[in-house]
């Protein structure tokens, strides 16, 4: 048994006094954390250097984290409480700034009005309040609020990169589809994302230094009740009144920079329900029907024109004639065969309502004749508006005796397609696992393999059996920064853009492969004796890289005029047959009109809805979610600037679409959207 000497007792006593003195200081360094801090600083410096940050920035970040990690903080109860509540106030504000940085609002205090800033912050602080009620911990709430919103902003930045637009409420219903293609993108954070993550990490490290309150803090009802009442009032005013319209805050149609990300998302949510059009009634619908019948032809095939036994429609993923739309210089034409077709061919430009993604909305517009112009921004009808036995082109052709086939060389879980095409009444539905003898290009089944499977399905049918195939391809799907697996570099930008946009070069080379596959398909059916008609069109332009579009459009998308913005919505279409049909080039239309044009050209019976659409096309040649084209070819963002005839026609169109989608079955116009007896 050892006995402490008086000298040892004195030494221990002095050590305790020294430790107590250190703990009484507000700030001090803990020696046990110096070595880990040095390791953290060195690792951060190395990572940031590899990433490519300037040397001085790497040093600053490394020193900041290295100096803060071993720092100890001693505060009294009141001072610690003030720090925790300060973090509670600062956290949502910081999150708002970080989210807007990643939403391309770099000068957020200048680019948003005080009202927009305030309406954004309300959502941040409401979430903070809810988290505080759940956790009962101020410091934890500050960290969770800042972290959650920052990671939402991070995801939104990726969506902008990959799809050319921000997150909308409808995207929450398409998470499975997003997961399907998630592995095909490059998730390396850009410089803005990196800075935001570093700032978040620094804030959380500082927050960790603030002494936490022992135990769970129970909120006082005196504070909770008024906050809850104010939140309820705000939500009621926001979602149930015309407050937003009075404040002239509307959903952003192109990006969310005008409102701020969280505000725009909530505004889109507010407008996700569809209201009755002006003067909507059964009497109005009856008068529209009467007017359509008076203008229309009773028998579109009265002249006895030849009709196709085989009707093939191909919606080609991201198919767009970028070189022609933006007058690009390339080493060779990416679509030589497409451009060479003239005999028995109708070719032109169709305008899509989507860009860079949301392919299902283009499918919907084509198959139904409905337009996204009358539906809330960010919604996906395949998830929200398609019901049982929904009128559509497939069901119409089925009623005419065609065997209806849907083919898509990718996953069945995308865009709820299996359920949708069952509701649409297609006889056969094929997805990726049903395709045989396939080859891949950048992890997607090639157009060539896709068309070979289409031909095999044609060869399985009996001679003379009417066949309708709707084929949605996959080869050209983004991203365009992935390895060129199975793809040769055949077409690239030249001139001033040469070597500057590798993603555009990859896309152009993909187009060349699509063109070769189209040549195979046309050549095959040109030798077939049965009358065959093929329609091919693009669903949207590709999101190759934002800077490319900024350059070719002459400015940021949300700042250019409506006519310039519509260049990004252009997709080509081609209607060809192996028998004589009227030929045309330079036809202007939009995807909602395209199936009516197909049926008219094929000489097949039209529904009254299709007759109405063909009549409207004479007054409004094209329309989409961005705007409306007048008869002189000019684009208008608002209906009010169109001719009176165009305004009336669009109001009738809106009333018919509302009747089809949102009215009860009993109130729907009988035999208007379908053929009689269908």
Secondary structure, DSSP 4 states (H G I P E B T S, - for coil): -----HHHHHHHHHHHHHHHHHHHSSEEE-GGGHHHHHHHHHHHHHHHHHHT--HHHHHHHHHHHHHHHTEEE---HHHHHHHHHHHHHHHHHHHHHHHHHHTT-TTHHHHS-HHHHHHHHHHHHHHHHHHHHHH--HHHHHHHHHHHHHHHHHHHHHHHHHHSS---GGGGGGHHHHHHHGGGS-----HHHHHHHHHHHHHHHHHHHSPPPSSPPPPPHHHHHHHHHHHHHHHHHHHHSSHHHHTT----SS-STTT-HHHHHHHHHHT-S-PPPTT-SHHHHHHHHHHHHHHS-S-TTTT-----SEEEEEEETT---HHHHTT--BSS-TTHHHHH--TTEEEEEEE-S-SSS-HHHHHHHHHH---GGGS-TT--HHHHT--TT---HHHHHHHTTPEEEEEESS-TTGGGHHHHHHHTT-SEEE-GGG--S--EETTEE-HHHHHHHHHHHHHHSPTT--EEEEEE--TTPSPSSS--TT------B-GGGTTT-HHHHHHHHHHHHHHHHHHHHHHHHHT-SS-EEEEEEESS-----HHHHHHHHTS-GGGS-HHHHGGGGEEEEEEEESS----EEEEEEEHHHHHHHHHHHHTPPPPHHHHHHHHHHHHS--B-SS-EE-TTS-EESSGGGS-HHHHHHHHHHHHHHHHHHTS-TTTSPTTTSS-TT-
